[in-house]
Amino acid sequence: MRKSKIVLVAALILCLLSSIGAHVIQTDFGKVEVTEMLIPGSDGTAISGLLYRPKQASSGNPLPLIIAGHGSFNNKEMQDQNLIELSRRGFIVFAPDSYRHGKSSIHNENMGEYASMVDSVEALYDLNYVDQEKVALVGHSMGADQSNNTARYYIEQEVTGQGVNKISAVLTIGCDPPYTSYEIEGLDTPVPVTIDYGVVEGKYDEWFFKQVDVGMNPARYFDSENARLFIEQVGADVNGSVENGKIYEGTINGETYHRVIYQNPEIHPLNHFSRATAASTINYFYTVLGIPSGYEKIDENNQVWFVKELFNLLGLVGIFMFIYPFSCILLQIPFFSGIISKREATGAPALKSSGQKIGFWIVWVINTALPALLLIPIGFKLIGQETFVPAIYNQLFGEANTNELVGWSVAIAISILIVISVYYLLSGKKNGISIKDWGICVTAGQFFKALLLAIATVFGVYVVVFTFNFLFGTDFRIWVLAVKTFDVSKLQYALVYFPGFAVFYLVNSITSNYNNNITGWKEWQKLLVSCISNVLGMAVLIFIQYSVLINDGTITFNAMRIVNLFPLMVLIPAATIISRQYYKKTGNIYTGSFVFGLFYAIVTCANTMFLGSLF
């Protein structure tokens, strides 16, 4: 009990240090005001967003505004590097949760694919501290596509006499720009792209910059005709290949505009977690918007956003440290103490004969391979119906990406359960092993108390998350892995998906706490064997995907389904290690499995796109 309290206090201290440090960096030591706000959208909707306003912005000193759009299945917090680096240089930056993401509404109009960015421009454009001559867009992936569409929308508004063009510059990150003039219905001649335009291209992008004339290889993008056409929009001459990072300047209808393409050696998901891309973004906006009034130029390589990420990581570690000791304290309560089994937690007998060793490793190899073998046929083909990105949903199961993850997880669990059951019947039962040793035998009271303990534990975790978010405006994350706040709709979805995730962790607990819990092995050996089994198959898929992509520019598997594996490389081993402590404490597989089934359901649902609505 004393040890649990010490670890719990240490976890909270880490979360506190994380939040203070992240807050200091994101506010530039108090020079930038950070506000999470809800703005009215079109069609009766609302947009949640983060506004980073340099404190020198005022009606007497209006500053440039940049709207920063996130990628598909992401959220506004993943624009950290743009929010921090641009705002500390004097740019006002607003990062919205796109419709159907984060805390924003579902949008049903035809313009839904770009409405969140248009609505953000409309809501912020007339603020008296915004320089209306310098309103720009930057977006990653889907956010970049929205930037393209938003720029076209405003240019169309202007040329058709329906409004003014409110956009002066666009930077697309991880998405192709418009290569030719716009063909607009009702106009006889194409309309030129009369704004400054830049592109940041990942040399190993999984989705975009695949041009037929250069063999669909994004690494050869500079040699493509479309890259040259993009630069030549402003009348600039391109002799041979487009030059990396060169600012091309020319005129359209007598006005001066810029074009530039930056190519950085990174994959698509690293665009929003990259010093190189952050430097390209800074360079571009300094070029086309100038140095904001009242500010001095800060070198593009002088970056601090990654320091905030390190502080966020510190809190993420604290959150995982918090989980088990908090449950241990709850287990001291008489109501929950009954969860602890009187039957001592046991493991598999020692591997004495060659046959036993061979049998164990055969089962281990099969169980290790199953997640990788089932990902494409179950997640991508059966549930995802081979859509370009996850898009299959209904009213009850409204998150397409989560549908594939949870369906794949259940398929893995069923398959592994079949394997270990056959192994038990062929070997374990003959050697006098009881299935009760798996830790599955509990009373109905213990089962439901374990479920209630999981609810209480996860509730405690998110009390910490919401409290520090309220006090400091921060959460706990690193790259694509985040424990963040959410609204009620995400909790509803998490409860829908919880049973599927719980099934996976129940079977995972059997393999980790019994099959791989070999008598005579040291604790670290047991955990190592289990953790390697959890991730090795996925690691092989990732290696195949990116080794081929780097070599010749092609992808072997559907890109989105492989990208989804990155957070699982951390989440599943972490659950395995901590669940082992639950098993040793309670003697059953349910307590830890319910905790992580619910916790990961919330983490997953809070961080992805929702397409349907329960109500």
N, C-alpha and C positions, 0 to 999 in steps of 0.2 A: 504493500500500500504506500509506503514511504517512497519507494522508487518510482511508482506511478505518479505521485504528486510532483516529484522532482522533474521527471520528464515532461509532465504536463506544463509546469511553470516554464521550463526551458523552451517548449514549443510556443507558448504565448509570447515569450520574450523575443523569439525569432520573428514571429508575426508582427510584433510591435516595431522592432528594428527595421523589418522589411517595409512596413507601411510608412514609417517616418522617412526612411531613406528614399523610397520611391516618390513620396510626396515632394520632398525637397528638390529632387531632380526634375520632376515634371512641371513644377512651378518655377523652375530656374531660380531657386532660392528666394521665392516670393515676388519675382519680377513678372510672372505670368499668372493670370487668374484662370483656374480650371473649373469649369462648371458642367455638370451633367444636367442636360435640360431636355424638355419635351416640347417640341414645336408643332403647330398645327400643319397637317398635310392636306392634300386634296382628297376628295371623295369621303370626307368625314373621318380621315385617319389621323394618326399622330406619329411623329418621328422622334425617336430617342437619339440624342447625340451628345458628343463631348465638344465643348467650346473652349479653346485655348486662346485667351485674349491677352496680348502683351499690355501691361498696365499703362504704357505710354499712348495707347490708342484712345483717342478722344475726338469730340466733335471739332476741336481745333487742330487735331493732328490725326486725320483719318489714315488708316493703314491698309495695305493690300489684304484681301480675303482669299483664302484657298480652301475649297471644299475637298476633303480627302475621303474617297470611297474604298471600302474594303472588298475583298473577294467573296465569291460564292461560298456559302456554308461557314463564313467567318463572322466577325462582329467588329464594332467600332474600335474596341481596345487594341485590335491588331494593327492599327495605324499609329502605334506608339512612336515609331522612329520619325514619321512625318510630323506628327503633332509636336513632339519635343524639339526636334532640330529646327523646324521652320519657325515655331513660335518664339524660341529664344533669340532668333535673328530678326524679330520684329514683324513677322507675318501673323495675321489672325488666321487660325486654322479651326475648321469645324469638321468633325468626323461623325457622320450619321450612321446609325444602324439602318441598313437598307430595309425596305419593306420586306416582311417575312423573315427578318433576322433580328436577333437580340431582343430589345424591348419595344421595337416599332410594330406597327399594325400590319395586317394583311391588306394589300391594295388590290383592287379588282378591275381597275381601268385598263384599257388597251396599252396605255403608256406606262404600265406598271414596271416595265423593265428599266426605265430610267426616271420614273416619277420621284423617287426619293431624293435624287440629286437636284432635279428641277425644283422640287418643293423646298429643298434646303436653300437654294439660291434665292428663291422668292421670299423666303422668311427672313433672310439675313441681309439682303441687298440694300435695304433702306435704313439699316442701322446707322446712326449718325457718326459712328467711329470707323465706318468702312469706306475705303476709297473706291468708289463705284467705277473708276476707270481701270482698276486693277483687281478684277475678280477672276480667279483661275480655278481650274479643276485638276486634281491628281487622283488616280485610282489604280488599284491593283486588280488584275484579272477581271472579274465581273464589274468591279468598281471602275476599271479602265474602259470597259465596254459601255458602261453607263455614262462615263465622261464623253466618249465619242458621240453617243446618242444625244446627250444634253447639249453639246456644242452644236450639233446639227440642228437641234430643235430651235435654239436661239437664232442661228443664222437664217433658218427658214422663216422664223417670226419676222425678222428684219426685212428680208427680200420680198416677202409677200405682203408687207405693210401691216402686219398684225401686232408688231411690238418692236422693241429694240434688242440688239445683241448685247447681252449683259456679260458675256464671257470674253476675256482678252487672251487667255492662254490655257493650254491643256497639256498635261504630261500623262501619257499612258504607260503603265508599268505592267508588263506581263500580258499584253494584248496588242494585236495589230491596230495601227491607226488607219484613217481613211487614205487610200492611195490616189484617188482621183477626185475630181470635183463632184458635187452633189447633183444627182438627177432629181429634180423636184417637179412633182405633178403640177401642170398648168403653166410651167415656164419652158420656153423653147430652147434655151441654152443652159448648159450645166453651170452651177453656182460654185465659184471657187471657195476654198476653205480659208476664209479671211481672218484667221487668228494665228497667234504663235502656237507651234505644235512641237512636242518632243516625245521621244519614245525611249523607254528603258527595256532592253531585251535581255533575258537570261540566255546565255550561250547554250544551255542544255534544257531549255523550256520544253515541258512535256506536251503542252497544248498548242501553243501559238508560234508564229513566225516560220511556219513550214511552207516554203515556196517551191512550186513544182520545178522551176527552172534551175534550182540548186539542189535537187534531189531530196526535197523535204527536210533538209538538215538545218536546224536553227543556227548551228555554228557557222553556217555559210550565208547567213542572212544578208550581210553587207554586199555580197556579190549578186543579189537578186535584182530583177527588174523592178519589182515593187518598191524595194528600198530606194532605188534611184528615182522612181516616180514620186515618191514621198518628198524627197529633198527638192526635186525639180518643180514642185508646186510653186515655189517662190522665185522661179527663174534662175536658180543657181545651177552652175555647170558641175557635173560629176564626171570626172575622168577616171574610168575604171570603177573601182569599188568605193562605196561610201566610207568615209573615215570615221572611226570610232570616236565619239565625243566632240567632233568638230561642229561648231555652231555655224550653220550656213545661213547667210542673210541675203534677202532679195526683196522684190516688190511684187505686189498684186494690186492691179488698178491704181498704181501710183503710191500705195502705202507700203511701208517696210514691215516685213515679217521674218520670223526665224523658223528654221527646221533643224533638228538634231536627233541623232540616234546614238544611244549609249548601249554598248554590249558588255555585260558583266559575267564573269565565269561562275554561274550559279544556276540552280534549278528553280522552277517556278515558285514553290512554297518558300524559298529563301529570299524572294524579292522583298518581302516585308520584314526581313530579319537579316539585314545586310548592310555593312558599312559602305560597300561599294555603291549600292543603290541609293543609300542615304546621301552619299557624296554627289552622285549624279543629280539627284533631286534638288539639292541645295544649289549646285552649279547652274542648273536650268532656271530656277526661279530668280536667282540673283541676276541672270542674264536678261530675262524677259520682263521682270517686274522691277528690277533695280533694288538698291539697298533701301529698306524702309526708312522713312523720315525719323530722325532722332536716334538712329542706330549706326554703329560702325560694323564694317564687314568682318565676319568671323570665318576663318578658313573652313572650307568644306570638309576637311579631314579632322577638324576639331569637333568631335562628336561625344555626346554624353548619354545618348539613349540607352546604350547597352549597359551602362551602370545601373540605370533604373531596372533593366531586365534582371541583372544580378540580384538586386534587392528583392524584386518580385520572386525570384527563384528561392531566395532565403525564406520567404514566407511560405512558399509551396512546400518546402522541406518541413517547415514548422507545422503546417496543416496535417501532413502525413504522420508526423511525430505525435500529434494531438490525439489521433483517432483511438488507438488501443489503450493508452493509459486512462483516457476519459471513460471508456467502457469498463475498465477495471474498477474505477471508482463507483460507477453505477452498479457493478456486480456486488458491491458491499451492502447495497440496499437489500433488506430481507426479501422483498418481492422478486428481485432479479437474481438473488443468490441461488435460487432453485434451479437456474439454468445449468449450473455446474454439475456435471455428471458424477455420480459416485463411482462409476466404472472408470478406471484409469485409462487415459489416452494411450493407445498402443500403436505400434508400427508393424511393418512387414518383418517376418523372420529373416535371420541372416542368410545370405546367399552362400551356401556351403559347397554344393556340387556344381560341376560344370554345366549340367543341364539347367539348374536353377538360374545360374548367371546368364546363360544364353537366352533362356525364356524371358528373364527380366529385360534384357537389352533389346530383344525383338519387340516387346510390348512398348518399351520406351521410344524406340525409333518410329513405330507406327503412330503413337500418340503425338510425337513431335511433328510428324509429317502431315497429320490430318488437317490442322488449321490452314496450311498452305494449299493443300490439295482441294479443299472445299471452298476457298475464297471465291474463285472465279465461277465455278459451276453453280454455287448456291447464292452468293451475294450478288454477283454481276449478272449472271444469266437467268437464274430462276426467279429471284426476287426483284432484281433491278431491271430485268427484261432487256438487258444490253443497251440501256440508254447511255448517252454520252457522259452524263453525270447522273447521280441518283435522282429519280423523278417520279417513282411509283409510290403513291400514298392514298389514303382514304380519310374519312372524317375521324375515325378512331385512332388510326396509326398515321398521324399527320406529318411525320418527319421522314422524308424519303431516305435520307442518309442513315438515320437511326434504324429504319426498317431493315436495311441490308445488314447493318452491324449486329443487330439483335437476332435476326434470322440465321445469320452465319454462326453466331455464338451458340445458339440452340442446336444447330446441326452438328457443330463440333462436340458439344456436350453429349448428345445422343450417341454419336459415333464412338467417342472415347469410352462411354459407359458400356457400350456393347463389347468393345475390345477387352476392357478389364473384367467384365463379367465372364466372357469366354475363358480368359486366362484363369480366373478364379475357379471355374468349373473344371478346367483341364488340369490345373496344378494345385491351387490353394486348398480347395475342398478336400482333395485326396490327402493332403498333408495335415489335415486337422484344423485348418484355419476357419474361423467363424466370420461370417459376413458382418457380425456385430462389431468386429474390430475396425470396420470402416468409419465408425463414429456416426452412423446413421440412425441408431436406435435411441429415440428419446420419447418422452411422454408427450401427449398433446399439449399439456401445460408448458413444458419446456420449449416446445416448438413455437408457441405463440408468444411466450416471454422473450425468446430469442429475437422474434420479429419486432416486438416492442422495444427491446434494447437497441436494435439496429436503428429504429426510427428515432429514439432518444439520442443516440450517438451522432447520427447524421444531422439531427436538429442542432445539437451542440456545435458541430463543425461549422454549420452555416450561420449560427449566431456570431461566431468569431468572424467569419467572412463578411457578413453584413455590417457588423459593428465597426470593423476597421475601414470598410468602404465608406461608411457614414462619416467617420471621423477624419479620414485622410484622402478619400476619393481614389483608393487604390484597391487592387485585388492581388491574387497570387497566381503567377503564370511563368512560363518560359516557352517561347516560340509558339507551337501549335497545341500546347498543353496548358489548360487554364482552369482554375477554380474561381468562379466569378459569381456575382449576384445575378438574380433572375427575377422574372415576374411570375404571377400565379399560373399563367398558361403553361410555362415550362415545367412547373411542379406537377401539373395535371398530366402532362405527357410523360414525365419521369415515372409516375405511378403506373401508367399504362405499360411502359417498357420494363419496369422493375422485375416482374416475374421471369422474363426471358434472360436478363442478365444474371439474376439469382441462380437460375438453373445452371448456367455456365460455371459460375463460381462454386456451386455445390460439387459438381463433378471435378472441377479443378482442385478442390479441396481434398477430395478422395485420393486423387493421384498424388498430390503433394504430401498429404499427411498420412497416407497409408502406403500406397504402392512405392513411392520414392523414399519413404521413411524407413530405410533399411536398418534393422538392428545391428549395431556394431559400427555404423558409419558415424562420423562426427557431424555435428549440427550444420556446419558450413557446407559439408559435402552434400547433405540432403537438400539444402536450399539451392545450392549451385546446380545440381542435377535438375531440380524442378524448374528453376528460372530459365536455364538453357532450353529445356523442353518447351517452355512457354513461348519463346521468341525465335528459336533457331529457324523454324520453317518460314516465318515471316521475314526474317533477315535474309534468307536465301532469295525470296521473291524480290525484295528491295535491291539486293546485289545484282540479280539478273537484269532487272529493269534499268538500273542506272549505269551499269557497266556497258550495256548495249547502247543506251542513249548517248553516253559520252563518246563511244567508239564511232558510231555512224549516224547518230541523230534520230534513230527510230526507237519506238517503244514496243515492248513485248506484250505487256498487259495493259488493260484500261488504266489510264493515269490516275483518276480519282480514287479508284479502289486501292491502289498501292499507297497513295498519299495518306489514306485513312489509317494505314498501319503505323505511322510514325508515333503518335501518342501511345498506342498500345504497347510499343516496345518498352515503355516505362511503366504504364499503368498496371499491366498484368503481373510483371515480376514484383512490383511494390505490393500488390494485393496478396500475392503468394507468400511473401516474406511476413507480412503482418498477420495474415490469416493463420499462419503457422502458430503464432503466439496465442491467438484465440483458441485454436485446437488444443494446445497444451494446457490452457487455463480451464476450458470448459469440458473437454473430452468429446465434443461433437463438432460436426462440420457446418452446422447451421448458423451459428452466431456470426462468425467472420464472413461467411458467404452472404448473409442478408445485409450486413453492414456495407460490404463493397458492391453488392448488387444494386442497392439503393443509392449509394454515394456516386457510383459511376454512371448510373442512369441519369442523375441530376446533372453531373458534369457534362455528359454527352448532350443531353437535351438543351442545356443552357448555351451551348457553344455551336449550334448548327442551325440550318434553315428549317422553318416550319411552313408547310404548304397548305395544310388543312387546319381546321379549328374544331375542337371538341364541342363548342357551343356557338 
